[in-house]
Amino acid sequence: MSEERKGRTTGRPGRNGELERDEDSFDIETLLLQDAPLPPAHGAAPALHQTSLFTFASFSEMRAAIESKRGTLYTRGRNPTVRAFEEKVALLEGAEDAVAFASGMAAIAAAVLSNVESGSKIVCVRNVYPDAHKLMTRFLPRYGVETVFVDGSDTDAVAAKLDGASLLYLENPTTLLFELQDLEALTSLAREHGAITIVDNSWATPLLQRPLDHGADLVLHSASKYLSGHSDVVAGVVAGSGERVAAIRDLELMVIGGKLSPFDAWLLLRGLRTLPIRMKRHHSSAERVAEFLRDHPAVESVNYPGDRDNPHSELFDKYFDGAGGLLSFELTDERLVEPFVDALRVFRLGVSWGGFESLVYPALMSHLTGGPYSATAAFGVPRTLVRLFVGLEDPGDLVSDLAQAISTARRTLEKGERNMEV
């Protein structure tokens, strides 16, 4: 973390379970290791409140809990272990509050639904997370909500679409191609048009980018990814002003019911303890992988915001304090994709990312099957594109694995070509 970022997120868990902020607080990396705000905290790990409901000693005690809007009545609304995770995320993002969900998609849906109604217009970046795309193209139109997709890296193109919009939805960077946006310019434009801005910050985590600092109204995460870090939780979280988060908690969370379980919140608190160390390893290893790929003759291009050849490096320098482990690259021939993926020994074939293990996902899979990233063809994602998540394995082993897999794929292709000639 850069020196500039140290102390910008200030605060520590208070005895009443709320955040106490001051300018002389600990660095965020220390705060992540402090006790969660769960009195009393006698163990090294926070308490797990694995319960569906909470009981009260008297009518007046229960009434006070209800009237406070902060009491724990029923785990669908509030739970001390879940609340501890929410407080940590709010601290990380510099937000007033946060609300957690059972999946990243539940968080996305709740954040979007809280800010649209029949007749609303959404402006969304292209190459958005595929199920968010499905929400906006297949679900919301049933209720009279229109979505316009646009190249978020083209500020003028976004400005041209914002008239009449109530919501600007961004991913910085975007899915698969990792395109960057000028957050301050776009959030300012959105405000001028009376629209709020939601930013999916899963790629960077709050350690590397804080969209709320640059004018976003809400920020969200698939907590299944880096915030967990262990590939054993599916979760989501939304952070922002106390008023906006309270509205989401009171309606979208309570009525739709996509609550986070206490045990998953407990696992997420465990994962957050090692987030700074993991992100540094992901970044340093991904840099080595990107450098290898950039110089390989079988690779057409590399999409990695942290790469020195990134055409939008000025935006990366402006908004990010580093890069994670997620990138993509394009092979020179579509016929290399399948034998390359099959030859990998360390990278595993899978659809997610953000855990400890290195993963590979080829865009060709969705082009051919209409799979998880079925919107790729609509947004012009090349069939030769392969997404890599660089995990925590030895970086030398990862580069060697990629090298042998590309060599194997090229030999397979050459053999096939010779057989066709014969």
N, C-alpha and C positions, 0 to 999 in steps of 0.2 A: 504494500500500500504506500502511495506517495506521501511525502511529508505534508503536502497541502491538504490531504484528506484526513490526516490525524486530528482527532478532536472535533471534526465537523459534525459527526454524529455523537452527541453527548448525552449522557444520562446514565442512571443506574436504577435497578429495580428497587422500589421503595417498599416499606413495610406494609402498605395498604394495597399492594399489588399493582399500583400505577407507576408510570415512569417519572422519576425525578430528574430533570435536566439541569445541568449547570456547565459553565465553560471550563471548569477545572476537572472534568470527569476523566475516567480512564479512556485509553485508546479502545476502539471497537474490538480489536482482537482480544483484549483482556476482558471486556464486557461479555463476550460470547462464552467465556469460561466461568463467569460468576454465577452464583445461585440464581435460578429462575425465581420470579416473585411468587413463591408458594410458601407462605408461613405455615408451620415452622419447617425450616429446611435443615434437617440434622444429618442427612446423608450426602455423599458426593454427587449422587444423581438426584434429580427432582422426583418428587412423589408422583406416583401414577394413580389418578383418581378414576379407576375403571368402574364407573357407576352410571346408571341411566338417569337417576333422579337424586335430589337432595331433600332431606327432611328438616323440619323446624320444630323448635321447642314450644312455640306459641303462635297464636294468631298474629300478634303484633310483629313478631320477628319475621314471619313470612310476608306480611304486608309491607314491611320496610324493604325487604329484598326485592319485591315486585316494583315498588314505587321508585327505588333507586335506579332502575334500568341496568344495574350492574350486578345484581345478585345472581347466584347460581341456584336455579330451580330445576332445570332439565337440561341434559347434556346436548340436546339438539340446538339449544341457544347459547349456553355458556357452560364451560367445564374448567376447573382450575388448571389442569394439565394443558388443555388446548389453549387456554388464555395465556399461559406462560409462553407458548410458541408464538402466539399472535403478538405479544409484547416484544419478543426478541426481533421479529420481523419489522415491526414498527420502528424499533430502535435502529435497525440496520438501514432502513429506507429513509430515515429522518421524517417519518410520518407521525401524525397524531394518534392513529389507531390502525388496526388491521383485523381482518376476519378470515378465518381458515375454513377450508372446504375439503370434501372427500376426494377431489381430483382437480387437476389443473383446468379441465373443461368445465367443471362445476363453478370454479372461480371466474373463468371467462364469461360463462353464461350469466352468472349473477351480476357481474360488473356491467355487462352490456345491457341486460334486461332492466337494470335499475335506472338506465339513462335513455331509454327509448319508449315510445308508445306508438299506437297506430298512426301512420302517416309520417313517422320519423324517417330521416335519411342518415345513413352511416357512410362515412368515407373511410376506407380501409386500405392499408398497403397491400400490394400484390405479394405473392409468395408467402402468405400468412399461414400459420399452423393449420393443417388440413381440416381438423374438426371445427376450428373457428370459422373457416371458410364454409363448411357445411352448415353451421349454425346460421350464418348470414345469407346463404343462398337457398337453403331448403327448409329451414325452420321459421325464421323470422318473416319471410314473405307471406306465410299463412295469416299473419296478424298485421299486414299492411306496412311492414318495415322494409325499406329499400336500402341496398348496399351498393356503393360504387367503389370499384377497385382501381388503384392508381399506383404508379411508381413513386414510392415515398422518397426516393433519393432526388426526385425532381420537384423542388419546392414550388415552382411555378405551376406545375401540373396539379399538385395538391390544392393550391390556392384557387385554381380554376374550377374545382369540384366542390368547394366548401359551401357555396351559397345554399342556404336552406338546410344545412346539415345540423344535427344535434349532437353528433358523436364523431370524433376522429380516433380511429383505432390503429395503433402503431406497434410494430415489433422492431426493436433496434438492437441488433440487426435482424433482418427477415429470415424466414425459414429457408433452408437449402442453399440459397445463393448468398445469404449474409450481406445484403445491401444495407447501407447506413443512411440515416436521415439526420437532418439538422433539427434537433428537438426544439431548441429555443425559437427558431423561425416558425416551425410548424405549430407549436403550442400557442404562440402569439397570434398567428393567423386564425387558429380555431377560436380563441377568445374573441377576436374581432367579429367573428360570425356567430357568436353565441353558442359555440359548441364546446363540449368538454373533451379532454384528451385522456385516453387510456393507453398505457404502454406496457406491453409484455416484456419483462426484464429477465426472463429465465436464462437467456444466453450468458448474460454478464454477471448476474447476482448483484446485490446492493454493494458488495465490496468493490466492484469495478465500474459501476454506473448507477447514478441515482436520478432517475427521471423527474422526480418531484422537485428537485433542485432547479430544474430547467423548465418548469412551467406545467408539467403534467398534473392532471387532477387525481388520477388513480394509477397505481402501478400494481401489476400482478405477476405471479410466478406459478409455474408448474413446480411445486415443491417436491415432486417425485424426482426431480433432476438434482442439481447441485446441492440444494438445501438439505436434502436427505443424504445423498452421496453414497448410499449403500445398496441401491437397487432393491430395496425391500419395502418401500412405501409408495402409495399412490395418494397424492395430496395436492392442494392448491391454496393460494392465499392472495388476498387483495388488501392493499394499504393505501391510505390517503388521509384526508381530513376527518376529524371526529364525526362531523355531520354526515358526510357521504358514507362512511363506513357504518355508522349507526343505522342509516336508512337501509343499507344492504342487509345488515344483520336482522333488522326488524321485519323485513318483508321477504326478500329473495332467499335468505338462509332459512328462516323459520317456516315459510310457506312451501318452498320447493324441497327443503329438507336435506340438502347435500352436505351435511355436517361432517367434520373430521372426527375420527374416533380418538378417545384419550390415548390408547396405546400407540396409534400412529403419531400423535403429537409428541409423545414421549420419545419415540424413535427419532423424530425430527429434531428435538432438542439435543439428542445425542449427536446427530449429524452436524448440527450447527457448530459444535465445539471445535471440529476439525476443518471447518470451511476455509479459513484463510490459508492453512497449510496445503490443503488439497488444491485450491485454485492456483497457487504458485507452481505446484508440480504439473498440473494440467497445462498451464501456460508454457512453461519451459519445455516440456516434452512436445507440445503441439508446434512450437517454433522449430524444433529439430525436424519434425515430420514435414512441415510445410516447406522447409528449406530443401529437404531431400526431393520432395515431389516437384518443386518449382524447377529443379535442374534436370529432371528425368526426361529423356526424349519421348517416352510414351505418354507423357502428361501434357495436355493442351494448355490448361490454366489451373490456378489454385484460388479458391475463394476463402480467404482467411483475413478478417479485419485487422488482426495483429501483424500481418505480413508487411514487409517493407515496401513491396510493390503494390499494395492496396491503392487503387486510384482515388479513394476517399480518405487518405491518411490524415488529412487535416480535421475531418470530422471525428475520426478515431481519437486523435490527440486531444480534441476539445472535450469529448464526453466520457472517455474511458480511462481507467487507471491500469489497464492490462487486458489481456484476452484469456479466454478459457481454453477448453480442449476440443471444441466443436468446429469443424471446417468441412469443406468439400473440394473436390477437384474433378476435372474432366479428362478422361482418357482420349487418346487420339482416334480410337476406333471403337464403335459400339460392340463389335465382336469380342473385344478384350474383357468386357465387363463380367460376364458369367464365369469364365475360367479364372479371372483374377480373384473374384469373391470366393470361389470354391478352393483356391489354393492357399488362402490365408490360414494361419495356424494359431496366432495369438488373438487377432481381431475376430470377434464373433459376429455372426449375422443376426441383427436384431433391429427393432424399430425405435427404441428409446435411446437415452443417453444421460449423462450426468452422474453416473455411479462410479464405481472403482474400476470397472472393466472396460477395455477398448472394444468398440463396436463399429460395424460397417453396415451401411444401407445404400443400395444402388437405386437411383431414380428410375432405372429401367424396370424394376419390379412393379412400380406403380403404373408406368406407361403400359405394361403388358397385362396387368391383372386388375387395374382399377383399385390398387391396394391403398395403404394408409395415406399415401401422398398423391391421391388421384387427381388433385388440382394441378399437378406439375405440368401437364401438357397445355392446359389453358393459359398458364403464365409463362410458357416458353422455356421451361427447365429442360436442358438437353438430356437426351437419352443416354449420353455418355457420362453423366454426372454421377459421382459416388460420394456419399457423405461418410465422414469418419468422425468417430468420437475417440479422442486420445485419452486413455485412462491412466492408471497409476502404475502400470507395469514399467519395467526398465525401458527407457526410451531407445536405447540401442537395440533391444530386442524388437521393439515396434518397427523401427526403420528397417531392420533386417527382414522382418516378416513381410513388409510391403515390398521390399526389393525382390525377394524370392517369388512372391506372388505375381508381380508384374512380369518377371522373367518367365515364369511358368506360363502365364497367359499369352505372352508373345510367341513362345515356342509352340503352344497349342494352335495359335492362329496360323503360324507359318506352316506347320504340318498339315493343317486343313487346306491351305492354299495349294501346297504341293500335291496333295491327293486329288484336288479338283483339276489340276493341270494334267495329271496322269489319266 
